[in-house]
Amino acid sequence: MKKGLITLFLVISILLSFGAGFYFGNMHIPSTPPEGVLNAELGMPDGVDFSLFWQAWRTLENAYVDKDDIDYQEMIYGAVSGMVGSLGDPYTVYFPPEDAEIFKEDVTGEFQGVGMEIGIRDSQLTVIAPMEGTPAERAGLRAGDKITAINGTSTQGISSDGAVKLIRGPKGTEVVLTVYREGWAETRDFTIVRDVIEIPSVKLDIRDDGVAYIQLYQFSEAARSAFGESAVNIINSGAEAVVLDLRNNPGGYLEVAQYIAGWFLERGEIVAIEDFGSDRKPKEYKAEGPSSLLSYPLVVLINQGSASGSEILAGALRDNRGVKLVGEQSFGKGSVQTLEDLSEGSLKVTVARWLTPAGTLINGKGLAPDVEVELTEDDFNEDRDPQLDRAIEIVKEMD
């Protein structure tokens, strides 16, 4: 009997030891990566413990109730997206493989959608500018409109690229945008039929009063040659002053903005400064001529739909020539992105920020007009343009 008690005690001890080992082994989850997952040398800064990532990974692997639903590749994509999102920069975005292909097609291929530039302002998806002659403009969307939902799905926390993916689509299909506009008591739904987007570049009007009114819709490659032709027409027309309209121009190629600035500035004057932060020396972009419109009195129109290249050009003209900006505060999109291909997907990352020649930061701030003129709801509905009227008054007084 004594031997039996000893044997029973030993069995219980072994079981308790095994149970305790199993329990505490699961409580102290290994900080190494799961088998088959690469853990490259990351060169982490002092104080950064990457083992937390693997602890969370193993906890999900061991404890999550629906283990069959775990997709390890999607967990990797989600982890990378979360890491990128922690920077708080709406223009630095991770694209999983499928989204990366869509983004590249949008940049290089045919554009089908509603025809507007969007961005994140104050953590809210915002219309930068509806493009001329597009479904978005025809539907009545305006610069500054807040998009609170897309097809009934809230845009809270969405990135601008994520919103583009939801809004884009084949010609003839519909998308419903829920919009809030300053002054409205509540949101309104806009049902928009998608189409192939063809955006004009430049419109020129030589007025009877001697003012050349030139509207620049975007800084595309087509805008380069179109603006050059318009500039020659201005010179040959006998016009005495110029109003340059950059309202609702969401930007485009820096080189095109630099080229257009060269018609208004002396050769060698700074157009923009590309600030890379503390790691690299800033890069200066300078006017390269022909300076043929340098002697013309000039006023520039801006509004909250003026972004990126528009802000660069407007800032360059004001800093170098003292040109008056008329209208409303610009959008404040003054950062530079590059697309880096990864082993899985792509990373669009902000690598620099634009400064005006005087060193003024554009990003997140925008440019304040020298002469502020509001365009009201009644002005819009009655097809009045007090901003343009004021700009013409100012430029004619400069003769």
Sine and cosine of phi, psi and omega as CSV:
sin_phi,cos_phi,sin_psi,cos_psi,sin_omega,cos_omega
0.00,0.00,-0.64,0.77,0.01,-1.00
-0.89,0.45,-0.67,0.75,0.02,-1.00
-0.90,0.43,-0.60,0.80,0.01,-1.00
-0.90,0.43,-0.67,0.74,0.04,-1.00
-0.89,0.46,-0.65,0.76,0.01,-1.00
-0.90,0.45,-0.68,0.73,0.00,-1.00
-0.89,0.46,-0.69,0.72,0.02,-1.00
-0.88,0.47,-0.66,0.75,0.01,-1.00
-0.88,0.47,-0.67,0.74,0.00,-1.00
-0.91,0.42,-0.65,0.76,0.01,-1.00
-0.89,0.45,-0.72,0.69,0.01,-1.00
-0.88,0.47,-0.65,0.76,0.00,-1.00
-0.88,0.47,-0.68,0.73,0.01,-1.00
-0.89,0.45,-0.70,0.71,0.00,-1.00
-0.89,0.45,-0.67,0.74,0.02,-1.00
-0.90,0.44,-0.66,0.75,0.01,-1.00
-0.89,0.45,-0.68,0.73,0.01,-1.00
-0.90,0.44,-0.70,0.71,-0.01,-1.00
-0.90,0.44,-0.68,0.73,0.00,-1.00
-0.90,0.44,-0.66,0.75,0.02,-1.00
-0.89,0.46,-0.67,0.74,0.02,-1.00
-0.89,0.45,-0.69,0.72,-0.04,-1.00
-0.90,0.44,-0.80,0.60,-0.06,-1.00
-0.95,0.32,-0.44,0.90,0.08,-1.00
-0.91,0.41,-0.59,0.81,0.05,-1.00
-0.98,0.18,-0.45,0.89,0.06,-1.00
-0.94,0.35,-0.60,0.80,-0.02,-1.00
-0.97,-0.25,0.98,0.17,-0.09,-1.00
-0.94,0.35,0.71,-0.70,-0.03,-1.00
-0.84,0.54,0.56,-0.83,-0.03,-1.00
-1.00,-0.09,0.10,0.99,0.04,-1.00
-1.00,0.04,0.38,-0.93,-0.02,-1.00
-0.93,0.37,0.43,-0.90,0.07,-1.00
-0.87,0.49,0.39,-0.92,-0.01,-1.00
-0.86,0.51,0.72,-0.70,0.02,-1.00
1.00,-0.02,-0.11,0.99,0.04,-1.00
-0.97,-0.23,0.80,-0.60,-0.04,-1.00
-0.96,0.28,0.63,-0.77,0.04,-1.00
-0.79,-0.62,0.99,0.14,-0.09,-1.00
-0.93,0.37,0.36,-0.93,0.09,-1.00
-0.93,0.37,0.92,-0.40,-0.12,-0.99
-0.99,-0.11,-0.21,0.98,-0.02,-1.00
0.87,0.49,0.75,0.66,-0.07,-1.00
-0.91,0.42,0.61,-0.79,0.10,-0.99
-0.89,0.46,0.36,-0.93,0.04,-1.00
-0.85,0.53,0.68,-0.74,0.05,-1.00
1.00,-0.03,-0.10,0.99,0.02,-1.00
-0.99,-0.15,0.87,-0.49,-0.04,-1.00
-0.94,-0.33,0.98,-0.21,-0.06,-1.00
-0.96,0.27,-0.17,0.99,0.00,-1.00
-0.89,0.45,-0.39,0.92,0.04,-1.00
-0.84,0.54,-0.62,0.79,0.00,-1.00
-0.86,0.50,-0.72,0.69,-0.05,-1.00
-0.96,0.30,-0.49,0.87,0.10,-1.00
-0.89,0.46,-0.69,0.72,0.03,-1.00
-0.91,0.41,-0.65,0.76,0.02,-1.00
-0.86,0.52,-0.76,0.64,-0.04,-1.00
-0.92,0.40,-0.57,0.82,0.03,-1.00
-0.89,0.46,-0.71,0.71,0.05,-1.00
-0.89,0.46,-0.68,0.73,-0.04,-1.00
-0.88,0.48,-0.62,0.78,-0.08,-1.00
-1.00,-0.01,-0.53,0.85,-0.20,-0.98
-0.94,-0.35,-0.35,0.94,-0.09,-1.00
-0.89,0.46,0.69,-0.72,-0.17,-0.99
-0.93,0.38,-0.62,0.79,-0.04,-1.00
-0.96,-0.26,0.96,0.27,-0.09,-1.00
-0.89,0.45,-0.48,0.88,0.00,-1.00
-0.93,0.37,-0.33,0.94,-0.02,-1.00
-1.00,0.05,-0.10,0.99,-0.03,-1.00
-0.95,0.32,0.83,-0.56,0.09,-1.00
-0.91,-0.42,0.96,-0.27,-0.12,-0.99
-0.90,0.43,-0.56,0.83,0.02,-1.00
-0.92,0.40,-0.65,0.76,0.05,-1.00
-0.91,0.41,-0.55,0.84,0.08,-1.00
-0.88,0.47,-0.64,0.77,0.04,-1.00
-0.90,0.44,-0.74,0.68,0.02,-1.00
-0.86,0.52,-0.68,0.73,0.00,-1.00
-0.91,0.42,-0.62,0.78,0.02,-1.00
-0.90,0.43,-0.67,0.74,0.02,-1.00
-0.91,0.41,-0.68,0.74,0.03,-1.00
-0.87,0.49,-0.66,0.75,0.04,-1.00
-0.91,0.42,-0.65,0.76,0.04,-1.00
-0.88,0.48,-0.71,0.70,0.00,-1.00
-0.91,0.41,-0.66,0.75,-0.01,-1.00
-0.90,0.43,-0.43,0.90,-0.02,-1.00
-0.91,0.41,-0.28,0.96,0.02,-1.00
-0.95,0.30,-0.35,0.94,0.02,-1.00
0.96,0.28,0.29,0.96,0.00,-1.00
-0.97,-0.26,0.93,-0.37,-0.07,-1.00
-0.91,0.41,-0.22,0.98,-0.04,-1.00
-0.98,-0.19,-0.06,1.00,0.13,-0.99
-0.98,-0.19,0.92,-0.39,-0.21,-0.98
-0.64,-0.77,0.62,-0.78,0.14,-0.99
-1.00,-0.10,0.75,-0.66,0.08,-1.00
-0.95,-0.32,0.90,-0.44,0.21,-0.98
-0.85,0.52,0.26,-0.97,-0.14,-0.99
-0.75,0.66,-0.74,0.67,-0.04,-1.00
-0.90,0.45,-0.70,0.72,0.01,-1.00
-0.92,0.40,-0.55,0.84,0.03,-1.00
-0.89,0.46,-0.66,0.75,0.02,-1.00
-0.91,0.41,-0.65,0.76,0.03,-1.00
-0.88,0.47,-0.69,0.72,-0.01,-1.00
-0.88,0.48,-0.69,0.72,-0.02,-1.00
-0.91,0.41,-0.59,0.81,0.06,-1.00
-0.91,0.42,-0.63,0.78,0.02,-1.00
-0.90,0.43,-0.59,0.81,-0.05,-1.00
-0.96,0.28,-0.62,0.78,-0.15,-0.99
-0.94,-0.33,-0.33,0.94,-0.12,-0.99
-0.97,-0.26,-0.26,-0.96,0.00,-1.00
-0.95,0.31,0.67,-0.75,-0.08,-1.00
-0.98,-0.21,0.88,-0.47,0.09,-1.00
-0.86,-0.51,0.77,-0.64,-0.03,-1.00
0.11,-0.99,-0.62,-0.78,-0.04,-1.00
-0.95,-0.31,-0.26,0.97,0.12,-0.99
1.00,0.10,0.86,0.50,0.09,-1.00
-0.46,-0.89,0.44,-0.90,0.10,-1.00
-0.99,-0.11,0.72,-0.69,0.01,-1.00
-0.81,-0.58,0.36,-0.93,0.03,-1.00
-0.36,-0.93,0.02,-1.00,0.02,-1.00
-0.97,-0.26,0.84,-0.54,0.07,-1.00
-0.77,-0.63,0.81,-0.58,-0.03,-1.00
0.80,0.61,0.69,0.73,0.04,-1.00
0.90,0.43,0.30,0.95,-0.03,-1.00
-0.82,-0.57,0.73,-0.69,0.07,-1.00
-0.89,0.45,0.82,-0.57,-0.17,-0.99
-0.74,-0.67,0.60,-0.80,0.12,-0.99
-0.97,0.24,0.90,-0.43,0.11,-0.99
-0.96,0.30,-0.79,0.61,0.01,-1.00
-0.29,-0.96,0.74,-0.67,0.23,-0.97
-0.97,0.23,0.64,-0.77,-0.07,-1.00
-1.00,0.06,0.51,-0.86,-0.08,-1.00
-0.84,0.55,0.78,-0.62,0.12,-0.99
0.96,0.28,0.32,0.95,-0.05,-1.00
-0.97,-0.26,0.24,-0.97,0.05,-1.00
-0.82,0.57,-0.60,0.80,0.00,-1.00
-0.88,0.47,-0.69,0.72,0.01,-1.00
-0.93,0.37,-0.68,0.73,0.00,-1.00
-0.90,0.44,-0.51,0.86,0.01,-1.00
-0.96,0.27,-0.27,0.96,0.03,-1.00
0.98,-0.20,0.16,0.99,0.07,-1.00
-0.93,0.37,0.51,-0.86,-0.05,-1.00
-0.71,-0.70,0.37,-0.93,0.09,-1.00
-0.84,0.54,0.73,-0.69,0.01,-1.00
0.99,-0.12,-0.21,0.98,0.05,-1.00
-0.88,0.47,0.66,-0.75,0.04,-1.00
-0.99,-0.13,0.83,-0.56,0.03,-1.00
-1.00,-0.07,0.94,-0.34,-0.09,-1.00
-1.00,-0.06,-0.33,0.95,0.03,-1.00
-0.41,-0.91,0.49,-0.87,0.08,-1.00
-0.83,-0.56,0.89,-0.46,-0.08,-1.00
0.78,0.63,0.63,0.78,0.06,-1.00
1.00,0.08,-0.11,0.99,0.01,-1.00
-1.00,-0.09,0.80,-0.60,-0.04,-1.00
-0.86,0.51,0.60,-0.80,0.04,-1.00
-1.00,-0.09,0.14,0.99,0.02,-1.00
-0.85,0.52,0.85,-0.53,0.04,-1.00
0.99,0.15,0.02,1.00,-0.04,-1.00
-0.98,0.21,0.48,-0.87,0.12,-0.99
-1.00,0.02,0.32,-0.95,0.01,-1.00
-0.89,0.46,-0.61,0.79,0.02,-1.00
-0.94,0.35,-0.59,0.81,0.08,-1.00
-0.90,0.44,-0.60,0.80,0.03,-1.00
-0.93,0.37,-0.64,0.77,0.04,-1.00
-0.85,0.53,-0.66,0.75,-0.01,-1.00
-0.88,0.48,-0.58,0.82,0.00,-1.00
-0.98,0.19,-0.54,0.84,-0.09,-1.00
-0.99,0.13,-0.58,0.82,-0.03,-1.00
-0.91,0.41,0.33,-0.95,0.03,-1.00
0.21,-0.98,0.15,-0.99,-0.07,-1.00
-0.91,0.41,0.47,-0.88,0.08,-1.00
-0.81,0.59,0.70,-0.71,0.04,-1.00
1.00,-0.08,-0.24,0.97,0.03,-1.00
-1.00,0.01,0.30,-0.95,-0.08,-1.00
-0.95,-0.33,0.50,-0.87,0.18,-0.98
-0.69,-0.72,0.65,-0.76,-0.01,-1.00
-0.95,-0.30,0.87,-0.50,0.02,-1.00
-0.94,-0.33,0.80,-0.59,0.08,-1.00
-1.00,-0.06,0.84,-0.55,-0.21,-0.98
-0.80,-0.59,0.64,-0.77,0.18,-0.98
-0.89,-0.46,0.73,-0.68,0.03,-1.00
-0.86,-0.52,0.64,-0.77,-0.01,-1.00
-0.82,0.57,0.77,-0.63,-0.03,-1.00
0.98,-0.21,-0.26,0.96,0.04,-1.00
-0.99,0.12,0.54,-0.84,0.04,-1.00
-0.98,0.20,-0.44,0.90,-0.02,-1.00
-0.44,-0.90,0.16,-0.99,-0.01,-1.00
-0.96,0.27,0.31,-0.95,0.07,-1.00
-0.72,-0.69,0.52,-0.86,0.03,-1.00
-1.00,-0.06,0.71,-0.70,0.10,-1.00
-0.90,-0.43,0.89,-0.45,0.09,-1.00
-1.00,-0.08,0.89,-0.46,-0.13,-0.99
-0.86,-0.52,0.73,-0.68,0.05,-1.00
-1.00,-0.03,0.85,-0.53,-0.03,-1.00
-0.92,0.39,0.42,-0.91,-0.03,-1.00
-0.46,-0.89,0.15,-0.99,0.16,-0.99
-0.96,0.28,0.77,-0.64,-0.12,-0.99
-0.99,-0.12,0.87,-0.49,0.10,-0.99
-0.86,-0.51,0.92,-0.39,-0.14,-0.99
-0.98,-0.22,0.79,-0.62,0.08,-1.00
-0.93,0.35,0.25,-0.97,-0.04,-1.00
-0.96,-0.28,-0.83,0.56,-0.14,-0.99
-0.63,-0.78,0.60,-0.80,0.14,-0.99
-0.78,-0.63,0.76,-0.65,-0.04,-1.00
-0.87,-0.49,0.72,-0.70,0.07,-1.00
-0.73,-0.68,0.92,-0.39,0.08,-1.00
-1.00,0.02,0.96,-0.29,-0.10,-1.00
-0.98,0.20,0.37,-0.93,-0.01,-1.00
-0.91,0.42,-0.39,0.92,-0.02,-1.00
-1.00,0.08,0.13,0.99,0.06,-1.00
1.00,0.02,0.11,0.99,0.04,-1.00
-0.99,-0.13,0.79,-0.61,0.10,-1.00
-1.00,-0.02,0.90,-0.43,0.02,-1.00
-0.98,-0.19,0.89,-0.45,-0.02,-1.00
-0.84,-0.54,0.85,-0.52,-0.02,-1.00
-0.97,-0.26,0.82,-0.57,-0.03,-1.00
-0.94,-0.34,0.91,-0.42,-0.14,-0.99
-1.00,0.09,-0.51,0.86,-0.03,-1.00
-0.24,-0.97,0.26,-0.97,0.01,-1.00
-0.97,-0.24,0.91,0.41,0.03,-1.00
-1.00,-0.04,0.14,-0.99,0.08,-1.00
-0.89,0.46,-0.59,0.81,0.04,-1.00
-0.90,0.45,-0.52,0.85,-0.01,-1.00
-0.92,0.40,-0.47,0.88,0.00,-1.00
-0.86,0.51,-0.84,0.55,-0.05,-1.00
-0.94,0.34,-0.60,0.80,-0.01,-1.00
-0.90,0.44,-0.63,0.77,0.02,-1.00
-0.93,0.36,-0.64,0.77,0.03,-1.00
-0.85,0.53,-0.69,0.72,0.04,-1.00
-0.90,0.44,-0.66,0.75,0.00,-1.00
-0.90,0.43,-0.64,0.77,0.01,-1.00
-0.89,0.46,-0.67,0.74,0.04,-1.00
-0.90,0.44,-0.65,0.76,0.04,-1.00
-0.89,0.45,-0.62,0.78,0.04,-1.00
-0.88,0.47,-0.72,0.69,-0.03,-1.00
-0.89,0.46,-0.64,0.77,-0.05,-1.00
-0.99,0.13,-0.17,0.99,-0.11,-0.99
-1.00,0.08,-0.33,0.94,-0.11,-0.99
1.00,0.07,0.15,0.99,0.06,-1.00
-0.87,0.49,0.52,-0.85,-0.10,-1.00
-0.94,-0.34,-0.22,0.98,-0.03,-1.00
-0.44,-0.90,0.29,-0.96,-0.07,-1.00
-0.75,-0.67,0.71,-0.70,0.23,-0.97
-0.92,-0.39,0.87,-0.49,0.01,-1.00
-0.98,-0.21,0.88,-0.47,-0.07,-1.00
-0.99,-0.17,0.93,-0.36,0.04,-1.00
-0.94,-0.33,0.27,0.96,0.01,-1.00
-0.92,0.39,0.65,-0.76,0.00,-1.00
0.85,0.53,0.45,0.90,0.10,-0.99
-0.98,-0.17,0.95,-0.33,-0.12,-0.99
-0.99,0.13,-0.02,1.00,0.06,-1.00
0.90,-0.43,-0.49,-0.87,-0.06,-1.00
0.52,-0.85,-0.68,-0.73,-0.06,-1.00
-0.99,0.17,0.77,-0.64,0.05,-1.00
-0.85,0.52,-0.65,0.76,-0.06,-1.00
-0.87,0.49,-0.53,0.85,0.02,-1.00
-0.96,0.30,-0.66,0.75,0.08,-1.00
-0.88,0.48,-0.65,0.76,0.03,-1.00
-0.90,0.44,-0.66,0.75,0.01,-1.00
-0.89,0.45,-0.73,0.68,-0.02,-1.00
-0.91,0.42,-0.64,0.77,0.05,-1.00
-0.85,0.53,-0.55,0.84,-0.02,-1.00
-0.89,0.45,-0.34,0.94,0.08,-1.00
-0.97,0.25,-0.42,0.91,-0.10,-1.00
-0.96,-0.28,-0.26,0.96,-0.09,-1.00
-0.90,-0.44,0.34,-0.94,0.10,-0.99
-0.95,0.32,0.55,-0.83,0.00,-1.00
-0.86,0.51,0.75,-0.66,0.02,-1.00
0.99,-0.12,-0.21,0.98,0.06,-1.00
-0.95,0.32,0.56,-0.83,-0.07,-1.00
-0.95,0.30,0.75,-0.66,0.07,-1.00
-1.00,-0.08,-0.69,0.72,-0.01,-1.00
-0.37,-0.93,0.36,-0.93,0.06,-1.00
-0.87,-0.50,0.80,-0.59,0.04,-1.00
-1.00,-0.10,0.93,-0.36,-0.08,-1.00
-0.99,-0.16,0.90,-0.44,-0.04,-1.00
-1.00,-0.07,0.13,0.99,-0.08,-1.00
1.00,0.00,-0.41,-0.91,-0.13,-0.99
-0.99,0.13,-0.20,0.98,-0.13,-0.99
-0.99,0.14,-0.47,0.88,-0.09,-1.00
-0.70,-0.71,0.41,-0.91,0.04,-1.00
-0.94,0.33,0.68,-0.74,0.03,-1.00
-0.86,0.51,0.49,-0.87,0.02,-1.00
-0.95,-0.32,0.73,-0.68,0.00,-1.00
-0.98,-0.19,0.71,-0.71,0.11,-0.99
-0.95,-0.31,0.80,-0.60,-0.14,-0.99
-0.88,-0.47,0.43,-0.90,0.05,-1.00
-0.92,0.40,0.64,-0.77,-0.05,-1.00
-0.87,-0.49,0.35,0.93,0.04,-1.00
1.00,0.03,0.04,-1.00,0.19,0.98
-1.00,0.02,0.01,1.00,0.05,-1.00
0.90,0.44,0.37,0.93,-0.12,-0.99
-0.95,0.33,-0.32,0.95,0.02,-1.00
-0.96,-0.28,0.26,0.97,-0.06,-1.00
-0.88,0.47,-0.59,0.81,-0.11,-0.99
-0.99,0.10,-0.14,0.99,-0.06,-1.00
-0.98,0.18,0.73,-0.68,0.18,-0.98
-0.84,0.55,0.66,-0.75,-0.15,-0.99
-0.64,-0.77,0.68,-0.73,0.15,-0.99
-0.76,-0.65,0.60,-0.80,-0.04,-1.00
-0.89,-0.45,0.72,-0.69,0.06,-1.00
-0.99,-0.14,0.74,-0.67,0.07,-1.00
-0.70,-0.71,0.36,-0.93,0.16,-0.99
-0.48,-0.88,-0.15,-0.99,-0.06,-1.00
-0.95,0.32,-0.09,1.00,0.13,-0.99
-1.00,-0.05,0.00,1.00,0.06,-1.00
-1.00,0.06,0.88,-0.47,-0.10,-1.00
-0.61,-0.79,0.37,-0.93,0.15,-0.99
0.83,0.56,-0.93,-0.37,-0.05,-1.00
-0.85,0.53,-0.56,0.83,0.05,-1.00
-0.89,0.45,-0.67,0.74,-0.01,-1.00
-0.94,0.34,-0.58,0.81,0.05,-1.00
-0.89,0.45,-0.75,0.67,-0.02,-1.00
-0.91,0.41,-0.72,0.69,0.00,-1.00
-0.88,0.47,-0.68,0.73,0.02,-1.00
-0.90,0.43,-0.62,0.79,0.01,-1.00
-0.91,0.41,-0.66,0.75,-0.01,-1.00
-0.94,0.35,-0.60,0.80,0.02,-1.00
-0.95,0.31,-0.71,0.71,-0.07,-1.00
-0.93,0.37,-0.59,0.81,-0.07,-1.00
-1.00,0.03,-0.60,0.80,-0.12,-0.99
-0.89,-0.46,-0.07,1.00,-0.05,-1.00
0.95,0.32,0.41,0.91,-0.02,-1.00
-0.90,0.44,0.70,-0.72,0.01,-1.00
-0.97,0.23,0.72,-0.70,0.12,-0.99
-0.98,-0.20,0.80,-0.60,-0.07,-1.00
-0.87,-0.49,0.66,-0.75,0.07,-1.00
0.77,-0.64,-0.85,-0.53,-0.08,-1.00
-0.75,-0.67,0.25,-0.97,0.03,-1.00
-0.81,0.59,0.69,-0.72,0.02,-1.00
-0.98,0.20,0.10,-1.00,-0.18,-0.98
-0.94,0.33,-0.69,0.72,-0.04,-1.00
0.99,-0.11,0.67,0.75,0.07,-1.00
-0.96,-0.29,1.00,-0.06,-0.08,-1.00
-0.78,-0.62,0.74,0.67,0.01,-1.00
-0.80,-0.60,0.34,-0.94,-0.08,-1.00
-0.91,-0.42,0.77,-0.64,0.02,-1.00
-0.89,-0.45,0.49,-0.87,0.15,-0.99
-0.77,-0.64,0.49,-0.87,-0.01,-1.00
-0.97,-0.24,0.88,-0.47,-0.02,-1.00
-0.95,-0.32,0.84,-0.54,0.06,-1.00
-0.97,0.24,0.74,-0.67,0.06,-1.00
-0.96,-0.30,0.07,-1.00,0.03,-1.00
-0.89,0.46,-0.48,0.88,0.08,-1.00
-0.71,-0.70,0.97,-0.26,0.02,-1.00
1.00,0.10,-0.27,-0.96,-0.06,-1.00
-0.66,-0.75,0.38,-0.92,0.02,-1.00
-0.84,-0.55,0.90,-0.43,0.12,-0.99
-1.00,-0.01,0.91,-0.41,-0.17,-0.99
-0.81,-0.59,0.68,-0.74,0.08,-1.00
-0.96,0.29,0.84,-0.54,-0.07,-1.00
-0.93,-0.38,-0.23,0.97,-0.03,-1.00
-0.28,-0.96,0.18,-0.98,0.07,-1.00
-0.76,-0.65,0.52,-0.85,-0.01,-1.00
-1.00,0.04,0.66,-0.75,0.15,-0.99
-0.86,-0.50,0.54,-0.84,0.13,-0.99
-0.95,0.31,0.21,-0.98,0.00,-1.00
-0.81,0.59,-0.48,0.88,0.02,-1.00
-1.00,0.10,0.02,1.00,0.03,-1.00
1.00,0.00,0.24,0.97,-0.01,-1.00
-0.98,0.19,0.79,-0.61,0.03,-1.00
-0.97,0.25,0.78,-0.62,-0.01,-1.00
-1.00,0.02,-0.65,0.76,-0.18,-0.98
-0.89,0.46,0.79,-0.62,0.04,-1.00
0.98,0.21,-0.10,0.99,-0.04,-1.00
-0.86,-0.51,-0.73,0.68,-0.07,-1.00
0.98,0.18,-0.06,-1.00,0.01,-1.00
-0.93,-0.36,0.75,-0.66,0.07,-1.00
-1.00,0.09,0.70,-0.72,0.01,-1.00
-0.94,0.35,0.49,-0.87,0.11,-0.99
-0.96,0.28,-0.56,0.83,0.05,-1.00
-0.81,-0.58,0.95,-0.30,-0.05,-1.00
-1.00,0.07,0.82,-0.58,0.04,-1.00
-0.72,-0.69,0.85,-0.52,-0.03,-1.00
-1.00,0.05,0.61,-0.79,0.14,-0.99
-0.97,-0.23,0.94,-0.33,-0.12,-0.99
-1.00,0.09,0.16,-0.99,0.06,-1.00
-0.87,0.50,-0.66,0.75,0.01,-1.00
-0.91,0.42,-0.64,0.77,0.04,-1.00
-0.86,0.51,-0.70,0.71,-0.03,-1.00
-0.90,0.44,-0.72,0.69,-0.05,-1.00
-0.93,0.37,-0.53,0.85,-0.02,-1.00
-1.00,-0.06,0.13,0.99,0.03,-1.00
0.85,0.53,0.64,0.77,0.10,-1.00
-0.98,-0.18,0.47,-0.88,-0.02,-1.00
-0.70,-0.72,0.98,0.21,-0.02,-1.00
-0.90,0.43,-0.43,0.90,0.03,-1.00
-0.92,0.40,-0.74,0.67,0.05,-1.00
-0.90,0.43,-0.66,0.75,0.01,-1.00
-0.85,0.52,-0.68,0.73,-0.02,-1.00
-0.93,0.36,-0.63,0.77,0.02,-1.00
-0.88,0.47,-0.66,0.75,0.03,-1.00
-0.91,0.42,-0.67,0.75,0.05,-1.00
-0.84,0.54,-0.73,0.68,-0.05,-1.00
-0.91,0.42,-0.71,0.70,-0.08,-1.00
-0.94,0.35,-0.52,0.86,0.02,-1.00
-0.95,0.30,-0.46,0.89,0.05,-1.00
-0.96,0.26,-0.22,0.97,-0.05,-1.00
-1.00,0.08,-0.15,0.99,-0.03,-1.00
-0.87,0.49,0.00,0.00,0.00,0.00
